[in-house]
Amino acid sequence: MVINDQGYFACSEFDNAVWTVAKNFKEAVTLLKENKFDFLTLDYNLGEKQNGYDIICWLEERAGNNFGFVPPDIQVHSANPIDQQKIQVVINRIMEILKNGS
């Protein structure tokens, strides 16, 4: 799954992949609630009030409150290194929650 307000994701590593794309927070949360994805790549800037950080925090809340929740592998593709690091900190917390089982 790709979360990007531009509606596309280009990466040679995944040339043959078929992506489900969400352009904003609402679309992303709806898709994540209704589907299981193996891989998620998200941008920070989604061109609206809610952004990629809000999505990753939503995933963190699910990981902490939903026994058995297994998030997809998550990657950040933000061009802004500060925003990328902000999201990565939450990704690391999600992995720690899952590791500790709480």
C-alpha positions as CSV (number, residue, x, y, z in Angstrom):
1,M,0.0,0.0,0.0
2,V,1.2,3.5,-0.8
3,I,0.1,6.6,1.1
4,N,1.0,9.6,-1.0
5,D,-1.1,12.7,-2.0
6,Q,0.4,12.6,-5.5
7,G,-1.3,9.2,-6.1
8,Y,1.8,7.3,-7.2
9,F,5.0,5.7,-6.0
10,A,8.1,5.2,-8.1
11,C,10.9,3.0,-6.9
12,S,12.9,0.7,-9.0
13,E,13.1,-1.8,-6.2
14,F,9.3,-2.4,-6.7
15,D,9.0,-2.0,-10.5
16,N,6.7,-5.0,-10.8
17,A,4.5,-4.3,-7.8
18,V,0.8,-3.5,-7.9
19,W,0.0,-0.8,-5.4
20,T,-3.1,0.1,-3.6
21,V,-2.9,3.9,-3.2
22,A,-4.5,6.2,-0.6
23,K,-4.1,9.9,-1.1
24,N,-5.1,11.1,2.4
25,F,-5.6,10.1,6.0
26,K,-9.3,9.1,5.6
27,E,-8.6,6.8,2.6
28,A,-5.6,5.3,4.3
29,V,-7.4,4.4,7.5
30,T,-10.4,3.0,5.6
31,L,-8.1,0.8,3.5
32,L,-6.0,-0.3,6.6
33,K,-9.2,-1.2,8.5
34,E,-10.7,-3.2,5.7
35,N,-7.6,-5.0,4.2
36,K,-4.4,-6.7,5.2
37,F,-1.3,-5.4,3.5
38,D,2.2,-6.9,3.6
39,F,4.0,-3.6,3.0
40,L,3.2,0.1,3.6
41,T,5.1,3.0,2.3
42,L,4.0,6.5,3.3
43,D,4.8,10.1,2.8
44,Y,4.6,12.7,5.5
45,N,3.0,15.5,3.5
46,L,-0.4,14.5,2.3
47,G,-1.5,18.0,1.3
48,E,-4.1,18.3,4.1
49,K,-4.3,18.9,7.8
50,Q,-3.7,15.2,8.7
51,N,-0.5,13.7,7.5
52,G,1.6,10.6,7.4
53,Y,2.6,11.1,11.0
54,D,-1.1,11.0,12.0
55,I,-1.4,7.7,10.1
56,I,1.6,6.1,11.8
57,C,0.3,7.3,15.2
58,W,-3.1,5.6,14.4
59,L,-1.2,2.4,13.6
60,E,0.7,2.7,16.9
61,E,-2.6,3.0,18.8
62,R,-3.9,-0.1,17.1
63,A,-0.7,-2.0,17.9
64,G,-1.0,-1.0,21.6
65,N,-4.7,-1.7,22.0
66,N,-5.5,-4.5,19.6
67,F,-4.1,-7.9,20.7
68,G,-3.1,-9.8,17.6
69,F,-2.7,-6.8,15.4
70,V,0.1,-7.2,13.0
71,P,1.0,-4.1,11.0
72,P,2.6,-4.4,7.6
73,D,6.3,-3.8,7.0
74,I,6.5,0.0,7.0
75,Q,8.7,2.3,5.0
76,V,8.8,6.1,4.8
77,H,9.4,7.9,1.5
78,S,9.3,11.5,2.7
79,A,11.8,13.8,1.0
80,N,12.1,15.8,4.3
81,P,14.6,14.1,6.6
82,I,13.1,15.7,9.7
83,D,9.6,14.4,9.0
84,Q,11.0,11.0,7.9
85,Q,12.8,10.7,11.3
86,K,9.6,11.8,13.2
87,I,7.7,8.9,11.5
88,Q,10.6,6.4,12.0
89,V,10.5,7.0,15.8
90,V,6.9,5.9,15.9
91,I,7.7,2.9,13.6
92,N,10.3,1.9,16.1
93,R,7.8,2.2,19.0
94,I,5.4,0.0,17.1
95,M,8.0,-2.7,16.7
96,E,8.9,-2.4,20.4
97,I,5.2,-2.7,21.4
98,L,4.9,-5.9,19.2
99,K,8.1,-7.3,20.6
100,N,7.0,-6.9,24.2
101,G,3.5,-8.1,23.4
102,S,1.8,-5.1,25.0
